[in-house]
């Protein structure tokens, strides 16, 4: 089966910025194992798979995979997937509703002159404030010292609005730039309370990086070890909810503009909104712009499907290694005969 994909750069208004995302549009029939293999092949922070909704009142079921595992919720995959679907849609809906493992995720669509210019998600779960860590313990994950960590607003803490992260504040922009992942220390601290990644930020933002109110970075586990993520919407919106929860203001809406990816050459701009009523958070949102980059197709049968070449009897397949490999789930004789890399056809 021919399956379409589109890649987008998320949380940016220019090509080669933001966070890369692959959106697989024709995901019906794919097994979880096949989806994971495709996500590993793309090797982006996340890849999404668009399926028909289980409830017709919703717009799609969306499954999200990193190169190493499936996750319940993430920010830039929702923002980017909504951008792709809304840009393709004939019906100009103001909002899309996605079914995900963390719950229902509404995504607002903002258009100008009929063109989608940005999208904004609503976090699917209320803020959960979980374990607190010492400054020294948290700092060790990013090769910094305890004196680099600022704790007057909050201690390093694991927080979640659908996906858990260790969040900590640094004193300076210089410390943010100096941070490097330390695999040994990281392995001692995480995972904890479901958090596998660390998002850290500073309020020390130079004028050249305006309009950002905060600058942030995020380290996560990738297919080849610890890697940096250029834009992390689910961590940013969880942190924004934490900031709002710490604010004594009982009613109103707080807004932040957060920069991420600046130190790795993929600058991203994430905009958050958090609403409070009677001292309680009622909703948390994060959004931004996207740029479509590539589109293409690949051939991969789903559960119960076979390609014409895969139906060929073993006597007609010349190479015994191809005959043996063709029995593997998610592989066809056609793909193996041609070579898996060439089965991706970009355009």
WOCOR-V94288 format. One record per residue. RES is the residue in one small letter. D_FIRST is the distance of its C-alpha to the first C-alpha in Angstrom with 1 decimal. Layout:
BEGIN
{{RES D_FIRST} {RES D_FIRST}}
END
This chain:
BEGIN
{{x 0.0} {x 3.8} {x 6.2} {x 9.8} {x 12.9} {x 16.6} {x 19.5} {x 23.0} {x 26.4} {x 28.0} {x 31.7} {x 32.6} {x 33.3} {x 32.8} {x 30.2} {x 30.2} {x 32.1} {x 31.2} {x 28.5} {x 25.0} {x 22.0} {x 18.2} {x 16.6} {x 12.9} {x 12.4} {x 9.2} {x 10.1} {x 10.1} {x 10.0} {x 10.5} {x 13.8} {x 16.7} {x 16.8} {x 13.3} {x 14.4} {x 17.7} {x 16.3} {x 14.4} {x 17.7} {x 19.7} {x 17.8} {x 18.5} {x 22.0} {x 23.1} {x 25.4} {x 22.7} {x 19.0} {x 18.1} {x 15.1} {x 15.4} {x 15.1} {x 16.9} {x 20.6} {x 22.3} {x 25.3} {x 24.9} {x 27.8} {x 25.7} {x 23.0} {x 20.3} {x 20.0} {x 19.7} {x 19.5} {x 21.1} {x 21.0} {x 23.3} {x 22.7} {x 24.6} {x 24.2} {x 23.1} {x 25.8} {x 27.0} {x 27.7} {x 28.0} {x 29.4} {x 27.6} {x 24.1} {x 25.3} {x 27.2} {x 24.3} {x 21.6} {x 24.0} {x 24.8} {x 21.2} {x 20.7} {x 24.2} {x 23.9} {x 20.9} {x 22.5} {x 24.5} {x 26.8} {x 29.0} {x 29.4} {x 32.0} {x 30.3} {x 26.9} {x 27.0} {x 24.6} {x 24.5} {x 24.7} {x 26.2} {x 29.5} {x 29.7} {x 29.2} {x 29.1} {x 30.3} {x 29.6} {x 31.9} {x 30.8} {x 33.5} {x 33.4} {x 35.8} {x 36.0} {x 32.7} {x 30.9} {x 29.7} {x 32.1} {x 31.8} {x 30.6} {x 32.6} {x 31.6} {x 34.0} {x 34.2} {x 33.1} {x 36.1} {x 39.8} {x 41.3} {x 41.9} {x 44.6} {x 44.3} {x 46.1} {x 48.4} {x 48.9} {x 51.8} {x 51.8} {x 52.2} {x 49.3} {x 46.9} {x 48.2} {x 47.6} {x 43.8} {x 44.0} {x 46.9} {x 49.5} {x 52.7} {x 53.9} {x 56.0} {x 52.9} {x 51.7} {x 53.1} {x 53.8} {x 56.1} {x 53.4} {x 51.4} {x 50.9} {x 47.6} {x 45.6} {x 42.2} {x 41.0} {x 37.9} {x 36.5} {x 33.3} {x 32.9} {x 36.0} {x 37.5} {x 40.8} {x 42.5} {x 45.7} {x 47.9} {x 49.4} {x 52.7} {x 51.8} {x 49.2} {x 50.5} {x 49.6} {x 46.1} {x 45.6} {x 47.2} {x 44.9} {x 42.8} {x 40.8} {x 42.8} {x 40.5} {x 43.4} {x 44.8} {x 41.4} {x 40.7} {x 44.1} {x 43.5} {x 39.8} {x 37.9} {x 40.3} {x 39.9} {x 36.1} {x 36.6} {x 35.0} {x 35.6} {x 38.8} {x 39.2} {x 42.6} {x 44.3} {x 47.6} {x 49.6} {x 51.2} {x 49.2} {x 50.9} {x 51.4} {x 49.0} {x 46.1} {x 47.0} {x 45.8} {x 44.6} {x 46.7} {x 45.2} {x 43.5} {x 41.1} {x 39.1} {x 36.8} {x 36.1} {x 33.3} {x 31.8} {x 28.9} {x 27.0} {x 30.1} {x 32.9} {x 34.5} {x 33.1} {x 34.1} {x 32.1} {x 32.8} {x 32.6} {x 32.5} {x 32.6} {x 32.9} {x 35.8} {x 37.4} {x 37.4} {x 38.7} {x 41.5} {x 42.3} {x 42.7} {x 45.0} {x 47.1} {x 47.5} {x 48.5} {x 51.1} {x 52.4} {x 55.5} {x 54.6} {x 54.0} {x 52.4} {x 50.4} {x 47.3} {x 47.0} {x 44.8} {x 43.9} {x 42.3} {x 40.9} {x 40.1} {x 37.8} {x 36.4} {x 39.4} {x 40.5} {x 37.2} {x 36.8} {x 34.2} {x 36.5} {x 35.2} {x 37.0} {x 36.5} {x 38.6} {x 39.5} {x 41.4} {x 43.0} {x 45.0} {x 47.9} {x 50.1} {x 53.2} {x 52.4} {x 48.9} {x 45.5} {x 43.8} {x 40.6} {x 39.2} {x 36.8} {x 35.3} {x 33.6} {x 33.3} {x 31.8} {x 28.4} {x 27.3} {x 23.8} {x 23.2} {x 19.8} {x 16.4} {x 13.4} {x 9.7} {x 8.1} {x 5.3} {x 5.5} {x 5.1} {x 7.7} {x 11.0} {x 11.4} {x 8.1} {x 8.4} {x 7.2} {x 10.1} {x 12.0} {x 11.9} {x 13.7} {x 16.3} {x 19.6} {x 21.2} {x 23.9} {x 21.6} {x 20.4} {x 23.4} {x 23.5} {x 24.5} {x 23.2} {x 19.6} {x 20.2} {x 21.4} {x 18.9} {x 15.9} {x 17.2} {x 16.7} {x 14.6} {x 11.5} {x 11.9} {x 10.8} {x 13.4} {x 11.4} {x 11.5} {x 15.1} {x 16.3} {x 15.5} {x 16.5} {x 14.6} {x 16.4} {x 15.3} {x 11.6} {x 12.4} {x 13.2} {x 15.8} {x 17.5}}
END
